[in-house]
Amino acid sequence: MNSITDLLDLEDNDVIISNIDTQGQTKILTLETPPTAHFCPSCGFRMHSRGIKKRTINHPIMQDNYSLVIILKQRRWRCTNPECLYDTSESFKFVRKSRRVSNATEMLIVSAYKNLMETSTSIAKRFHVSDTFAHEVFDRYVKLDRLPLTDAISVDEVFIDMDEYCKYALVIQDFHTGDPIDLLRSRRANVTEPYFTSIPPEERFGVKYLISDMYNQYLSYVEKYFPNAISVVDSFHVIQWIVRLIDNYIRALIKKFKQRDREYFEALYRDQQTPITIPLSDEVYLLQKYRWLILANQSNIKYHTDPRMDNHFHALMNTFDYEDALFRIDPKLREYRELKEKYVKFNSRHAGDPSEARKELHSLIQEYQGSEHDIFREFASLLLRFEDPIINSFIMVEKVGNGKIYDSRLSNGPIESMNRKVKDLKRLGRGYRNFDHFRNRFLYATRSAPVLNAVNEYNTVLYLDESEDEI
């Protein structure tokens, strides 16, 4: 009995366990208090007991795989003064009035929301409550404020499409710790401008680096809100830009060869009445299935030299064979990859040395400007336009992760990973209609040490009085 009392963390010293019953995997405990004299708080007359009512309370904290149900035997008291007739019932500190779960259950429900794989439905099912109750408990305890800005922040949008005013949410992240500073319902100026201008100037002026992609609105934040900061364009987005142009060229090749095949077979079977099936040509097969050999960073490709049977060619082939076959389709593909790889290799050097990075970038720009390929001349213009923000990405700053402190290049890699969590939350929840709930859920699940309404979740929980709504 004492161990169960300790487990329940009962604050009422007079509470006794009058009965323990086990039914399958459920333990049913009956709690009551010994009868004591009660006096009316209104008029001071002695009160008499009007009998005992039983309340069933779920308290899912057991360490032996049993679920726990508590039966509370509450005496009801009424004042004996005929002019008063004040009426009340006994209360227990570990459960609030009119609740069917203990206070600890509410905190377990809140804690369960830290797992992004959990939904309100799955949490409610585990704790034997309704979806609405689990949702209401979370909203009551979790109201998270933005974190203070640091000297290095990242911004990026994520598509959530909650309503017409909430399509692309804006994520703001602390680059040093990886914690999300805030999530705004939109990246539109009518949302971001009042938000950033409401932040105290001394806090905004402390930002030194603003990391983003090449979206002009984000680059303008430096001039508008962070005058002491410099813009940093994420290196991944620069490489992604040229890779996208090469991929567009390959897709155009696929379309051309498909059109060629269609015209050939339509002419061949012109007199046939039944529909014809156009077989996959060698060019279309290679470009569709193996174009990643051109688009991927060559250093990331794992070449296999042992030949493997290819069902399309009915021949033994290895990675080098596929590569050579691609280059034979169009010689430009080899040239595109070689030029692209020059920038990829440049991007992997000079970390922490922006001045050397600038020298090599100038050489690359000159080479691309003299290229016979339009897409690399366009790429040279892009590099010229964003030269300073690209060079700023070679700056190294201190970063914290996995319990370690290390130096890292400024990039939007961490925020891209966080954007995936936003999308997972939306997908697993089958969509959201309440942005405030969505925001709090995301921040609570992704911050390393979220604080619940000014009470740290790892501290002792101060439960509410009957009249209070939140802590």
C-alpha positions as CSV (number, residue, x, y, z in Angstrom):
1,M,0.0,0.0,0.0
2,N,2.8,2.4,0.8
3,S,4.5,1.9,-2.5
4,I,1.3,2.5,-4.4
5,T,0.7,5.6,-2.3
6,D,4.2,6.9,-3.2
7,L,3.6,6.0,-6.8
8,L,0.4,8.0,-6.9
9,D,2.2,10.9,-5.2
10,L,-0.8,11.5,-3.0
11,E,-0.6,14.8,-1.2
12,D,-3.5,14.0,1.1
13,N,-2.0,12.4,4.2
14,D,-5.5,11.3,5.4
15,V,-6.2,9.4,2.1
16,I,-6.3,5.6,2.6
17,I,-6.5,2.8,0.2
18,S,-9.5,0.8,1.3
19,N,-9.5,-1.9,-1.4
20,I,-7.4,-3.2,-4.2
21,D,-9.0,-5.3,-7.0
22,T,-7.2,-6.8,-10.0
23,Q,-9.3,-7.6,-13.1
24,G,-7.1,-8.9,-15.9
25,Q,-4.5,-6.2,-16.6
26,T,-6.3,-3.5,-14.7
27,K,-5.8,-2.7,-11.1
28,I,-8.8,-1.0,-9.4
29,L,-7.9,1.0,-6.2
30,T,-10.6,2.4,-3.9
31,L,-9.5,5.6,-2.1
32,E,-11.3,7.3,0.7
33,T,-10.8,9.5,3.7
34,P,-11.9,8.7,7.3
35,P,-14.9,10.6,8.5
36,T,-14.1,13.8,10.4
37,A,-16.2,16.6,11.7
38,H,-17.0,19.3,9.1
39,F,-18.2,22.8,9.7
40,C,-19.8,25.1,7.3
41,P,-17.4,27.7,5.9
42,S,-20.3,30.1,5.4
43,C,-22.1,30.2,8.8
44,G,-19.9,27.9,11.0
45,F,-22.7,25.4,11.7
46,R,-21.8,21.7,11.9
47,M,-22.4,19.8,8.6
48,H,-23.8,16.3,8.2
49,S,-22.9,13.7,5.7
50,R,-25.4,13.1,2.9
51,G,-23.7,9.8,1.9
52,I,-20.9,8.8,-0.4
53,K,-20.7,9.1,-4.1
54,K,-18.1,7.2,-6.2
55,R,-16.0,8.7,-8.9
56,T,-14.0,6.7,-11.4
57,I,-10.6,8.2,-12.3
58,N,-8.0,7.0,-14.8
59,H,-4.4,7.3,-13.6
60,P,-2.1,5.6,-16.1
61,I,1.1,5.4,-14.1
62,M,2.0,1.9,-13.3
63,Q,5.4,0.2,-13.7
64,D,4.2,-3.4,-14.1
65,N,2.2,-3.1,-17.4
66,Y,-1.1,-2.8,-15.5
67,S,-3.5,0.0,-16.2
68,L,-4.9,1.7,-13.1
69,V,-8.4,2.8,-12.2
70,I,-9.1,4.7,-9.0
71,I,-12.5,4.7,-7.3
72,L,-12.8,7.8,-5.1
73,K,-15.3,7.5,-2.3
74,Q,-16.3,11.2,-1.7
75,R,-18.5,12.1,1.2
76,R,-21.1,14.8,0.5
77,W,-21.7,17.3,3.2
78,R,-24.6,19.7,3.9
79,C,-24.9,22.4,6.6
80,T,-27.3,21.7,9.3
81,N,-28.4,25.3,9.5
82,P,-31.9,25.4,7.8
83,E,-31.2,29.0,6.7
84,C,-27.9,28.1,5.1
85,L,-28.0,24.5,3.7
86,Y,-24.5,25.0,2.2
87,D,-23.6,21.9,0.2
88,T,-20.1,20.5,-0.7
89,S,-18.2,17.4,-1.5
90,E,-14.8,16.2,-0.4
91,S,-12.0,17.0,-2.8
92,F,-8.7,15.2,-3.6
93,K,-5.7,17.2,-4.5
94,F,-4.4,14.9,-7.2
95,V,-7.6,15.2,-9.3
96,R,-9.6,18.3,-10.3
97,K,-13.3,18.7,-9.9
98,S,-15.4,17.1,-12.7
99,R,-12.3,15.4,-14.2
100,R,-12.1,11.7,-14.9
101,V,-8.3,11.6,-15.1
102,S,-5.7,12.5,-12.5
103,N,-3.6,15.6,-12.8
104,A,-0.6,13.5,-13.6
105,T,-2.4,12.1,-16.6
106,E,-2.7,15.5,-18.1
107,M,1.1,16.0,-17.9
108,L,1.6,12.6,-19.5
109,I,-0.7,13.6,-22.3
110,V,1.3,16.8,-22.8
111,S,4.6,14.9,-22.8
112,A,3.2,12.5,-25.4
113,Y,2.8,15.4,-27.8
114,K,6.6,15.7,-28.1
115,N,6.6,12.7,-30.4
116,L,5.7,14.0,-33.9
117,M,4.6,10.5,-34.8
118,E,1.8,10.7,-32.3
119,T,-1.6,12.2,-33.2
120,S,-4.3,13.5,-30.8
121,T,-6.3,10.3,-31.7
122,S,-3.4,7.9,-30.8
123,I,-2.7,9.8,-27.6
124,A,-6.3,9.9,-26.6
125,K,-6.6,6.2,-27.2
126,R,-3.6,5.4,-25.1
127,F,-4.8,7.4,-22.1
128,H,-8.5,6.5,-22.5
129,V,-9.7,10.0,-23.1
130,S,-11.5,11.7,-26.0
131,D,-9.6,13.4,-28.8
132,T,-11.1,16.7,-27.8
133,F,-9.9,16.3,-24.2
134,A,-6.3,15.5,-25.3
135,H,-6.4,18.5,-27.6
136,E,-7.7,20.8,-24.9
137,V,-5.1,19.6,-22.4
138,F,-2.3,20.4,-24.8
139,D,-3.7,23.8,-25.6
140,R,-4.1,24.6,-21.9
141,Y,-0.5,23.9,-20.9
142,V,1.4,24.6,-24.1
143,K,1.5,28.3,-25.2
144,L,5.1,28.8,-26.4
145,D,6.6,32.3,-27.0
146,R,9.3,32.9,-29.6
147,L,12.9,32.4,-28.5
148,P,15.3,35.4,-28.4
149,L,17.1,36.1,-31.6
150,T,20.8,35.1,-31.7
151,D,23.6,36.5,-33.9
152,A,23.1,33.8,-36.6
153,I,19.5,32.9,-37.7
154,S,18.1,31.0,-40.6
155,V,14.8,31.7,-42.4
156,D,13.0,29.5,-44.9
157,E,9.4,28.8,-46.0
158,V,7.5,25.5,-45.8
159,F,4.3,24.7,-47.6
160,I,1.5,23.8,-45.2
161,D,-1.6,25.1,-47.2
162,M,-3.8,25.5,-44.2
163,D,-6.0,28.2,-45.7
164,E,-5.6,31.0,-48.3
165,Y,-3.8,33.2,-45.8
166,C,-1.6,30.4,-44.6
167,K,0.0,28.6,-47.5
168,Y,3.7,29.1,-47.0
169,A,4.7,29.3,-43.3
170,L,7.9,31.0,-42.3
171,V,10.4,29.1,-40.1
172,I,12.9,31.0,-38.1
173,Q,15.8,29.0,-36.6
174,D,18.7,29.6,-34.3
175,F,21.7,28.3,-36.3
176,H,23.8,27.7,-33.2
177,T,21.5,25.3,-31.5
178,G,19.1,24.2,-34.2
179,D,16.1,25.2,-32.1
180,P,13.2,26.9,-34.0
181,I,12.8,30.4,-32.8
182,D,9.3,30.8,-34.2
183,L,6.9,29.7,-36.9
184,L,4.9,32.4,-38.7
185,R,1.6,31.6,-40.4
186,S,2.8,33.3,-43.7
187,R,5.9,34.6,-45.4
188,R,3.9,37.5,-46.8
189,A,5.0,41.0,-45.9
190,N,1.7,41.9,-44.1
191,V,2.6,39.1,-41.6
192,T,6.4,39.4,-41.4
193,E,6.7,43.2,-41.3
194,P,4.7,43.8,-38.1
195,Y,6.3,40.7,-36.5
196,F,9.9,41.8,-37.0
197,T,9.3,45.4,-36.3
198,S,7.7,44.4,-32.9
199,I,11.0,42.8,-31.8
200,P,13.0,45.3,-29.8
201,P,15.7,47.1,-31.9
202,E,18.5,46.1,-29.6
203,E,17.6,42.5,-30.2
204,R,17.4,42.8,-33.9
205,F,20.6,44.8,-34.1
206,G,22.4,41.9,-32.5
207,V,21.9,39.6,-35.5
208,K,25.1,39.3,-37.5
209,Y,24.2,36.6,-40.1
210,L,20.9,36.0,-41.8
211,I,21.0,32.7,-43.7
212,S,18.4,32.0,-46.5
213,D,18.0,30.9,-50.0
214,M,18.1,33.4,-53.0
215,Y,14.5,34.6,-52.4
216,N,14.8,38.4,-52.7
217,Q,12.3,39.1,-49.9
218,Y,14.5,37.2,-47.4
219,L,17.6,39.1,-48.6
220,S,15.8,42.4,-48.0
221,Y,15.3,41.5,-44.3
222,V,18.9,42.7,-43.7
223,E,18.2,46.2,-44.9
224,K,14.8,46.4,-43.3
225,Y,15.2,44.7,-39.9
226,F,18.8,43.6,-39.3
227,P,21.1,46.5,-40.3
228,N,24.1,45.0,-38.5
229,A,23.8,41.6,-40.3
230,I,25.1,40.3,-43.6
231,S,23.1,38.1,-46.0
232,V,24.2,34.5,-46.4
233,V,23.0,32.5,-49.3
234,D,22.9,28.8,-48.6
235,S,25.4,26.8,-50.8
236,F,22.9,24.0,-51.3
237,H,20.4,26.3,-53.1
238,V,23.1,27.6,-55.5
239,I,24.1,24.0,-56.5
240,Q,20.4,23.1,-56.7
241,W,19.8,26.0,-59.1
242,I,22.3,24.7,-61.8
243,V,21.2,21.1,-61.2
244,R,17.6,22.1,-61.9
245,L,18.7,23.7,-65.3
246,I,20.6,20.5,-66.2
247,D,17.6,18.4,-65.2
248,N,15.3,20.5,-67.4
249,Y,17.7,19.9,-70.3
250,I,17.5,16.1,-69.7
251,R,13.7,16.2,-69.5
252,A,13.6,18.0,-72.8
253,L,15.8,15.3,-74.3
254,I,13.4,12.6,-72.9
255,K,10.5,14.5,-74.5
256,K,12.3,14.7,-77.8
257,F,13.1,11.0,-77.9
258,K,9.6,10.0,-76.9
259,Q,8.2,12.1,-79.7
260,R,10.6,10.5,-82.1
261,D,9.5,7.0,-81.0
262,R,5.9,7.9,-81.2
263,E,6.2,9.2,-84.7
264,Y,8.2,6.2,-85.9
265,F,5.7,3.6,-84.6
266,E,2.7,5.5,-85.7
267,A,4.1,5.6,-89.2
268,L,5.1,1.9,-89.0
269,Y,1.6,0.8,-87.9
270,R,-0.5,3.4,-89.7
271,D,-3.0,0.9,-91.1
272,Q,-3.4,-1.0,-87.8
273,Q,-6.8,-0.4,-86.2
274,T,-5.9,-1.5,-82.6
275,P,-4.0,0.8,-80.3
276,I,-0.2,0.2,-80.3
277,T,2.1,0.1,-77.3
278,I,5.3,2.0,-77.9
279,P,8.3,0.2,-76.4
280,L,10.9,2.0,-74.3
281,S,13.8,3.1,-76.4
282,D,17.4,2.8,-75.1
283,E,17.7,6.6,-74.9
284,V,14.5,7.1,-72.9
285,Y,15.4,4.2,-70.6
286,L,18.8,5.6,-69.8
287,L,17.7,9.2,-69.4
288,Q,14.8,8.3,-67.1
289,K,16.5,5.7,-64.9
290,Y,20.1,6.9,-64.8
291,R,20.1,10.7,-65.1
292,W,21.1,10.8,-61.4
293,L,24.6,9.9,-62.6
294,I,24.8,13.4,-64.1
295,L,22.8,15.3,-61.5
296,A,24.3,13.8,-58.3
297,N,27.6,15.1,-56.8
298,Q,30.1,12.7,-58.3
299,S,31.8,12.3,-54.9
300,N,28.6,10.8,-53.6
301,I,28.2,8.2,-56.4
302,K,29.1,4.7,-55.4
303,Y,30.4,3.1,-58.6
304,H,30.0,-0.7,-58.8
305,T,32.5,-2.3,-61.1
306,D,31.1,-5.8,-60.9
307,P,28.7,-6.3,-63.9
308,R,25.0,-6.9,-63.2
309,M,22.4,-8.1,-65.6
310,D,20.3,-5.3,-67.1
311,N,16.8,-6.6,-68.1
312,H,16.4,-3.8,-70.7
313,F,19.7,-4.3,-72.6
314,H,19.8,-8.1,-71.7
315,A,23.5,-7.6,-71.0
316,L,25.9,-7.4,-68.0
317,M,26.6,-3.7,-67.2
318,N,28.2,-1.7,-64.4
319,T,28.0,2.0,-63.4
320,F,30.7,3.0,-65.8
321,D,28.8,1.4,-68.7
322,Y,25.6,3.3,-67.9
323,E,27.7,6.5,-67.6
324,D,29.3,6.0,-71.0
325,A,25.9,5.1,-72.6
326,L,24.5,8.4,-71.3
327,F,27.3,10.5,-72.7
328,R,26.9,8.8,-76.1
329,I,23.3,10.0,-76.2
330,D,24.4,13.6,-76.1
331,P,28.0,14.8,-75.6
332,K,26.7,17.9,-73.8
333,L,25.8,15.8,-70.8
334,R,29.5,15.0,-70.1
335,E,30.4,18.7,-70.4
336,Y,27.5,19.8,-68.2
337,R,28.5,17.4,-65.5
338,E,32.2,18.5,-65.6
339,L,31.3,22.2,-65.4
340,K,28.8,21.5,-62.6
341,E,31.4,19.4,-60.7
342,K,33.8,22.3,-60.8
343,Y,31.4,24.4,-58.7
344,V,30.7,21.4,-56.4
345,K,34.4,21.0,-55.7
346,F,34.9,24.7,-55.2
347,N,32.0,24.7,-52.7
348,S,33.7,21.9,-50.7
349,R,36.9,24.0,-50.2
350,H,38.0,27.1,-48.4
351,A,35.7,26.6,-45.3
352,G,36.6,29.4,-42.9
353,D,38.6,31.3,-45.6
354,P,36.2,33.6,-47.5
355,S,39.0,35.6,-49.2
356,E,40.4,32.5,-50.9
357,A,36.9,31.4,-51.8
358,R,36.3,34.8,-53.5
359,K,39.4,34.4,-55.7
360,E,38.4,30.9,-56.9
361,L,34.8,32.1,-57.5
362,H,36.0,34.9,-59.7
363,S,37.9,32.3,-61.8
364,L,34.8,30.1,-62.1
365,I,32.7,33.0,-63.1
366,Q,35.1,33.9,-65.9
367,E,35.1,30.3,-67.1
368,Y,31.3,30.0,-67.1
369,Q,31.0,33.4,-68.9
370,G,33.2,32.1,-71.7
371,S,31.3,28.8,-71.9
372,E,29.5,27.9,-75.1
373,H,26.5,26.6,-73.1
374,D,23.7,29.0,-72.3
375,I,22.8,27.5,-68.9
376,F,26.4,28.1,-67.6
377,R,26.4,31.7,-68.9
378,E,23.2,32.1,-66.9
379,F,24.8,30.5,-63.9
380,A,27.7,33.0,-64.2
381,S,25.2,35.9,-64.0
382,L,23.6,34.3,-60.9
383,L,27.0,33.9,-59.2
384,L,27.8,37.6,-60.0
385,R,24.5,38.8,-58.6
386,F,24.8,36.9,-55.3
387,E,28.6,36.9,-55.0
388,D,28.8,38.5,-51.5
389,P,26.1,36.3,-49.9
390,I,27.7,33.2,-51.5
391,I,31.1,34.1,-50.1
392,N,29.6,34.8,-46.7
393,S,28.5,31.1,-46.6
394,F,32.2,30.2,-46.1
395,I,32.3,31.9,-42.7
396,M,32.6,29.4,-39.8
397,V,30.7,29.9,-36.5
398,E,30.2,27.8,-33.4
399,K,27.4,25.3,-33.4
400,V,26.0,23.0,-30.7
401,G,24.8,19.5,-31.5
402,N,24.7,16.0,-29.9
403,G,26.3,17.3,-26.8
404,K,29.3,18.7,-28.6
405,I,30.5,22.2,-29.6
406,Y,32.1,22.5,-33.0
407,D,32.7,25.0,-35.9
408,S,30.4,24.8,-38.9
409,R,29.9,26.7,-42.1
410,L,26.8,28.9,-42.3
411,S,24.1,27.0,-44.2
412,N,20.4,26.3,-44.3
413,G,20.9,22.6,-44.0
414,P,19.5,22.4,-40.5
415,I,16.4,24.3,-41.3
416,E,15.7,22.2,-44.4
417,S,15.7,19.2,-42.0
418,M,13.3,21.0,-39.7
419,N,11.0,21.8,-42.6
420,R,10.6,18.1,-43.2
421,K,9.3,17.8,-39.6
422,V,6.7,20.4,-40.3
423,K,5.5,18.5,-43.4
424,D,5.5,15.2,-41.4
425,L,3.4,16.8,-38.7
426,K,0.9,18.0,-41.3
427,R,0.8,14.7,-43.1
428,L,0.4,12.5,-40.0
429,G,-2.3,14.8,-38.5
430,R,-4.2,14.5,-41.8
431,G,-4.2,18.3,-42.0
432,Y,-4.8,21.1,-39.5
433,R,-7.2,24.0,-39.3
434,N,-6.0,25.8,-36.2
435,F,-2.6,27.4,-36.9
436,D,-1.9,28.3,-33.3
437,H,-2.3,24.7,-32.2
438,F,-0.1,23.6,-35.1
439,R,2.6,26.1,-34.2
440,N,2.7,25.2,-30.6
441,R,2.8,21.5,-31.4
442,F,5.7,22.0,-33.8
443,L,7.7,24.2,-31.4
444,Y,7.1,21.9,-28.5
445,A,8.2,18.8,-30.4
446,T,11.3,20.3,-31.9
447,R,12.8,22.6,-29.2
448,S,15.4,20.9,-27.0
449,A,14.0,22.2,-23.7
450,P,10.5,23.8,-24.2
451,V,9.1,25.8,-21.3
452,L,5.3,25.3,-20.7
453,N,3.7,28.6,-19.8
454,A,6.8,29.7,-17.8
455,V,7.0,26.3,-16.0
456,N,9.8,24.1,-17.2
457,E,8.5,20.7,-18.1
458,Y,11.3,19.0,-16.1
459,N,10.4,20.9,-12.9
460,T,7.8,19.9,-10.4
461,V,4.4,20.6,-11.8
462,L,2.2,23.0,-9.9
463,Y,-1.3,21.9,-10.3
464,L,-4.2,24.4,-10.4
465,D,-6.9,25.2,-8.0
466,E,-10.4,24.5,-9.1
467,S,-11.0,28.1,-10.3
468,E,-7.7,28.4,-12.3
469,D,-7.4,27.6,-16.0
470,E,-3.6,27.4,-16.5
471,I,-0.3,27.4,-14.9
